[in-house]
Amino acid sequence: MDDAKALQFIEEVTENADKVQQTTLAGILSENREVEYLKRFNLDGATDREAFKSKIPVVTYEDILPFIRRIADGDRSPILSSQPISDFVISSGTSGGEGKLIPAVKQDQDIRLLQSVLARAILNRHVKGLDEGKSLHFVFIKPERRTKGGLMVRSVITRLFKVDIKNMPGDAMKASSSPYEAVCCEDIFQSMYTQMLCGLYERELILRVGAVFASGLLRVIRFLQLNWRELTHDIRTGSLDSRVDDQAIRGCMGRVLRAEPELADLLARECEKDNWEGIITRIWPNAKFIETIVTGSMSQYIPTVDYYSGGLPVISAMYVSSECAVGINLDSFCNPSEVSYTFMPQAAYMEFLPLDNPEFSEPVDLVNVEIGKEYELVVTTYNGLYRYRVGDIFRVTGFHNSAPQFRFLARRNVLLSIDSDKTDETTLQGAVERAYKLLDESKVVVVDYTSYADTATIPGHYVIFWELLLKDPDGWPSGEVVEQCCLAMEEAMDSVYRQGRVVGKSIGPLEIRIVERGSFEELMDYAVEKRSATFSQYKTPKCVKLKEMVELLNKRVVAAHFSTALPHWAAEERL
Ligand code: AMP
């Protein structure tokens, strides 16, 4: 589909959003009329909205887990979807500590590809001439695994590069400065090193720089800070660092490597400066914008991205999850903190649970959401999810034709997130309790705790503030014990967190900051005085986000200790 057709398509489906939604639902239900799940609820082949809503319940992943398990274990009967399930995508959202497995089917893949074609057309409408240059977009795949029943399990990005790319027309990597072999290398260091090296060689051609999420982009900048000497050495001599020993990469890099001492000198001059403000534009002078998601929990990185990019426009192009790909940002160059995604009505059947009372309210249809209200997204898709709560929370900001536009607010129940990790209150509480066990309760107790995602370090890390009450004047825990507490907490985090720590290195070591006695009372005073909390209803927030509250606690820190080892993570875990 060319750009003009894609733009026309967007207009057509958004003008008739409700009709397209009904057709999409009817398509999904008629295709799957024989599946066990729908039969169980006696849908009897009906494809209309009313029957669907009256018979099929709104569910969470936990509700459908028994069906997913059967598929994963090898049951090939049409359980959720009539289409054969080719593999699973694994979500970074977790259930019981494990990544959620979402069945993948062909139509879902087609919908995702179409969404990216539409998003590309929007971008091309805003910036001309992108085809004349290259994109330095850092992407990393993750290790794959097989379920007991033999189905592959991969992340959405891994699937995109290992499976979907084969069905894309032409050379899908043509515009990318990263060789396919580098993207498909599971070793993050080797992949990042090679992608960076290629991006440096092609510095003049690069028109956009990015990574999927802003956290990833900042890691890449940090990587450059740590490795620019080796990288410029390679450019000066036309060689490839021996730490990159992946044979596929070494094979393809022969085409790229050449000795360019002048380029190496120029890059080294920029990198050796203490001040890295605007480094992206200094190294890639023709970059017109940064392409990375800075909405939702990633908005915490906007100031740092601005610092390194010298204020280039930042584009969050799409809202995509393992469950569905529904949102496109039609206004690419809007202020990053004002991004709204228009939900494409052909991409899934969508309903919205009003946030004011999610347990008791009926979900409303796509076209019936109200501006200013907040909702949780509920989707019905070709890959066998029926009225499934995705867990993402949005606020309606407007309409494009009759399709609503949504600002991504947060993930339901998520307190802490650095990269793709999403730690909720229950997990945090469990982690803190595990750490308490290492303290000598007869001598010291933790009076209160809260947490904070510290993104001033790259990669960011979790900080847990503790206030201790000494029962025994000699009860102060040693630094070593607090370090063990840090590690114990990390061990209690879910597999996505631990994989981020161990394999992806996208999360730094957890830190405990012990604050002086009375700090949490002062936090409460602050909330009551300044934030109009009431004494009787006040509960210590289990995560502090407000700058003033973080500062209040930071000023009272008497000791700080980091985890000194990596938590356990094994490849057979669910991500
Ligand atoms: P995964 O299922 O692991 O691919 O992660 C998808 C999740 O990432 C979504 O459910 C969101 O919570 C988050 N996410 C995806 N796209 C965006 C976006 N544009 N802005 C903010 N968060 C996003």
Residues whose N, C-alpha, C, O or C-beta is under 5 A from the ligand:
A	BS01	AMP	I90 S91 S92 G93 V156 I293 T295 G296 M318 Y319 V320 S321 S322 D392 F408 R411
